[in-house]
Amino acid sequence: MKKRFKVIVNALAAWQIFGGFLGIGLAIRIMPGLKGLSGTGSGMVFLAAVFYLFSVACGIILFKNRKSGLNLSLLNQVLQVLNFAIGSYAYNYVAGFKIGFGIDFMSGWLLKLNLSVSSFRLILNSPTGSFFMGLNLLALVLVYVIERLKEVQAKNEDYPAA
């Protein structure tokens, strides 16, 4: 059981590092096409980089300190569970891959299933023309897995903290 615990935790850590670097790589790839960004646009690019660096940090910390790493990893995955676009606000954060399920209310309650790679979208007070609510099912599964890992570690004090 201890070996299985360690394998799952290490896989989760590697996943978060991979997802963060994938997001950073994609952001760097699109940077040349973002000529003439406004101050707000530059801020959003910076914020996306912070989110992706947070994912990388979660993975690194998880390799070194199981308890803190699991808590930070849980936060990172929770940030990826919900995505929405409502009126003039929108949010979507994915570090890695997304298996998404949602409802587009503008198209008469159209159910949508989508797959995507690392992405970040934050729109504040700018018309989106959308009314969408969605869940990242992969992130939701990882939230469940992390909660179970935290329970296992709490019940077994002899499980390694690092």
C-alpha positions as CSV (number, residue, x, y, z in Angstrom):
1,M,0.0,0.0,0.0
2,K,2.8,2.4,0.8
3,K,4.4,1.8,-2.6
4,R,1.1,2.4,-4.3
5,F,0.6,5.6,-2.3
6,K,4.1,6.8,-3.3
7,V,3.5,5.9,-7.0
8,I,0.2,7.8,-7.1
9,V,1.6,10.9,-5.3
10,N,4.7,11.0,-7.6
11,A,2.5,10.6,-10.7
12,L,0.3,13.5,-9.5
13,A,3.4,15.6,-8.9
14,A,4.8,14.9,-12.3
15,W,1.3,15.6,-13.9
16,Q,1.2,19.1,-12.3
17,I,4.8,19.9,-13.3
18,F,4.0,18.7,-16.9
19,G,0.8,20.8,-17.0
20,G,2.4,23.9,-15.7
21,F,5.3,23.6,-18.2
22,L,2.9,22.9,-21.0
23,G,0.9,26.0,-20.2
24,I,4.1,28.1,-20.0
25,G,5.3,26.6,-23.3
26,L,2.0,27.4,-25.1
27,A,2.1,30.9,-23.7
28,I,5.6,31.5,-24.9
29,R,4.6,30.1,-28.3
30,I,1.8,32.7,-28.7
31,M,3.7,35.7,-27.3
32,P,5.1,36.8,-30.8
33,G,1.5,37.1,-32.0
34,L,0.5,39.4,-29.1
35,K,2.1,42.6,-30.4
36,G,0.7,45.8,-29.0
37,L,-0.8,44.4,-25.9
38,S,-2.5,46.9,-23.6
39,G,-1.5,47.1,-19.9
40,T,-4.5,44.9,-19.0
41,G,-3.5,42.4,-21.7
42,S,0.0,42.2,-20.4
43,G,-1.3,41.8,-16.9
44,M,-3.4,38.8,-18.0
45,V,-0.4,37.2,-19.6
46,F,1.5,37.7,-16.4
47,L,-1.4,36.2,-14.4
48,A,-1.6,33.2,-16.6
49,A,2.2,32.7,-16.1
50,V,1.6,32.9,-12.3
51,F,-1.1,30.2,-12.5
52,Y,1.2,27.9,-14.5
53,L,4.2,28.5,-12.3
54,F,1.9,27.7,-9.3
55,S,1.1,24.3,-10.9
56,V,4.9,23.6,-11.4
57,A,5.5,24.6,-7.8
58,C,2.7,22.3,-6.5
59,G,4.4,19.4,-8.3
60,I,7.8,20.2,-6.9
61,I,6.6,20.7,-3.4
62,L,4.6,17.4,-3.6
63,F,7.8,15.6,-4.5
64,K,9.4,17.0,-1.3
65,N,6.7,17.4,1.3
66,R,3.6,15.2,0.9
67,K,1.3,17.0,3.3
68,S,1.9,20.6,2.0
69,G,2.1,19.3,-1.5
70,L,-1.3,17.6,-1.3
71,N,-2.9,20.7,0.1
72,L,-1.4,22.9,-2.6
73,S,-2.2,20.3,-5.3
74,L,-5.8,20.2,-4.1
75,L,-6.1,24.0,-4.4
76,N,-4.5,23.9,-7.9
77,Q,-7.0,21.3,-9.1
78,V,-10.0,23.1,-7.5
79,L,-9.0,26.2,-9.5
80,Q,-9.4,24.1,-12.6
81,V,-12.7,22.4,-11.9
82,L,-15.2,25.2,-12.8
83,N,-15.1,27.3,-16.0
84,F,-17.7,29.8,-17.0
85,A,-18.7,32.7,-19.2
86,I,-21.5,34.9,-17.9
87,G,-22.3,38.2,-19.4
88,S,-19.1,40.3,-19.2
89,Y,-17.1,37.8,-17.1
90,A,-15.4,34.6,-18.0
91,Y,-12.9,32.2,-16.3
92,N,-11.1,29.1,-17.5
93,Y,-7.8,27.7,-16.2
94,V,-6.4,24.3,-17.3
95,A,-2.8,23.1,-16.5
96,G,-2.4,19.9,-18.5
97,F,-5.5,18.6,-20.2
98,K,-9.2,19.1,-19.8
99,I,-12.1,16.8,-20.3
100,G,-14.9,19.3,-20.1
101,F,-18.6,19.0,-19.8
102,G,-20.8,22.1,-19.8
103,I,-24.0,23.7,-20.7
104,D,-24.3,26.6,-23.2
105,F,-27.4,28.5,-22.1
106,M,-27.3,30.9,-25.1
107,S,-27.9,28.0,-27.6
108,G,-31.0,26.7,-25.8
109,W,-29.3,24.6,-23.1
110,L,-26.8,22.9,-25.5
111,L,-24.8,20.2,-23.7
112,K,-21.1,20.4,-24.7
113,L,-18.2,18.0,-24.2
114,N,-14.8,19.3,-25.0
115,L,-11.1,18.3,-24.8
116,S,-8.4,20.9,-24.5
117,V,-4.8,21.4,-23.4
118,S,-3.4,24.0,-21.0
119,S,-5.4,27.2,-21.3
120,F,-6.1,30.4,-19.3
121,R,-8.9,32.8,-19.9
122,L,-10.0,35.6,-17.5
123,I,-12.4,38.3,-18.7
124,L,-13.5,41.0,-16.4
125,N,-16.2,43.5,-17.4
126,S,-15.9,43.0,-21.1
127,P,-18.8,41.6,-23.0
128,T,-18.3,37.9,-23.9
129,G,-21.6,37.2,-25.7
130,S,-21.7,33.9,-23.9
131,F,-23.6,32.3,-21.0
132,F,-21.8,29.0,-20.3
133,M,-21.1,26.9,-17.2
134,G,-18.7,23.9,-17.4
135,L,-16.8,21.4,-15.3
136,N,-13.3,20.0,-16.0
137,L,-14.0,16.3,-15.3
138,L,-10.4,15.4,-15.2
139,A,-9.7,18.0,-12.5
140,L,-12.7,16.8,-10.6
141,V,-11.4,13.3,-10.6
142,L,-8.0,14.5,-9.4
143,V,-9.7,16.5,-6.5
144,Y,-11.3,13.2,-5.5
145,V,-7.9,11.3,-5.7
146,I,-6.1,14.0,-3.7
147,E,-8.8,13.9,-1.0
148,R,-8.4,10.1,-0.7
149,L,-4.6,10.4,-0.6
150,K,-4.9,12.9,2.2
151,E,-7.2,10.5,4.1
152,V,-4.8,7.6,3.7
153,Q,-1.9,9.8,4.9
154,A,-3.8,11.0,7.9
155,K,-4.7,7.5,8.9
156,N,-1.2,6.2,8.5
157,E,1.2,8.4,10.3
158,D,4.0,6.1,9.2
159,Y,3.5,7.1,5.6
160,P,6.2,9.4,4.5
161,A,5.7,13.1,4.7
162,A,8.3,13.5,2.0
